[in-house]
Amino acid sequence: MKTNKRFIKGVIAAAAKEETVMPWARGARRAAFIAKRNAQTAERKSA
């Protein structure tokens, strides 16, 4: 089977520059979610 090196290099390059953010990733988004969750928990306990 003939290998298409240019295609494979293109696929690898595209995969390397992809920056999909996963929900469990560390960072500001996760910190905001945890703060929101803690605020809701505190609100329920005080009510």
N, C-alpha and C positions, 0 to 999 in steps of 0.2 A: 504494500500500500504506500502510495506516495505521501510524504509528509509535507504539509504546507507550512514552512517555517515562519513566513511573514504573518500568517493568520494566528499561529500559536503565540508569537511574540506580541501581537496586538491584544490578544485575549489576556495574556499575563500582565501587560502594561495597564489594561483597563481594570483588572482586578486589583492591582497594586494601588491605583489612585482612587478607588472607591472608598468612600467614608461613611458607610452606613452606621448610624448610631443605634446601639442596642439598648433596650430599656434598663439593663442591669449595669450599664457602663458608669464609671465614676465621673463626677464632674458637677457642674452647676445645675443641670437638669435634675440629676438624682437628688442633690441637696435640697432643691426646691420641693420636690415630691415628698421627701422625708419631713421637711418642715411643715408642709400642708397636712400630712397625715398626723403628725404630732399635735398640731393645732386643733384638728378635728377631735382627736382623742381627749385632749384637755377640755375642750368645750363640752363634750358629752359627760365627762366626770364632774364638771362644775354645775351642770344643769340638774 
